[in-house]
Amino acid sequence: MNPKDKYAGAEWLEGQGFNLLQVLDTARLPEELLQSLMELGVEVRKSARLVLLGMGGPGLWNRVKNNLENSPDPFDDDAVSSVHTLALEFWGCTEVDLLYPGPLPLPLQKLGQFAGWSHPSPIGIDLHPRYGPWFAFRAVFLINTPLPPNAYDTGEAPCQSCQTKPCESMCPAEAVQNGSLLDLQACVGQRLLSHSGCGDRCLSRLACPVGKQWRYSDEQIAYHGRRSLESLRRWRQKAQGTSQ
């Protein structure tokens, strides 16, 4: 969070591990982004502000990791609770329209790119200018309280200045090629192999030099990786059952 863009509750958020906060004026959202949200049934224009909440680095994990067994989705539950504390107690909002986490396939990458949080990369996830691949959205919500929007700068895409491009050579599936989209089929196939070294972690992501000082711990990487792998396995089982 930029010190000059302090809001009520900003220090509390930092202490909770949420070090990314963006308040957007819904009247200034680009038409393409508006349409993407409206197609999902989100009535964006009825609210004054769209708020993005995220984490960069391991801070949030260090707080939540001791509660992993108390919920099937501890990070989502924590985010929902934190959003309501922030909006209702610190900002005085009368209501909150929570869009994420939730069932909607929200265009998070488009939101991140518009807000200056992220840039496309060949590894399939966007890179934050500071945190590299070690950041994540934790919540997106609408409020009617007209908070002043905070400044943002899209900056230069980190991949443009990368000379060595280690993400390419580290991918055993050859799914990562700079200048191209991730070969998702090759990536998924490699991850689902019985003795894959990519099962619970992306080797290309680990090799990315951007934001290395903010890298998640091995414990956190394995946790998120296992959950992702379990989702892939469920998807494969469902797909195989459908094709029979």
Buried (B, 14 or more C-beta within 10 A) or exposed (E): BEEEBEBEBBEBBEEBBBBBBBBBEBEEBEEEBBEBBEEBEBEBEEBBBBBBBBBBBBBBBEBBBEEEEEEEEBBBBBBBEBBBBBBBEBBEBEEBBBBBBEEBEBBBBBBBBBBBBBBBBBBBBBBBBBBBBBBBBBBBBBBBBEBEBBEBEEEEBBBEEBEEBBBBEBBBBEBBBEEEEBBEEBBBBBBBEEEBEBBBBBBBBBBBEBBEEBBBEEEBBBBBBEBBBEEBEEEEEEEEEEEE
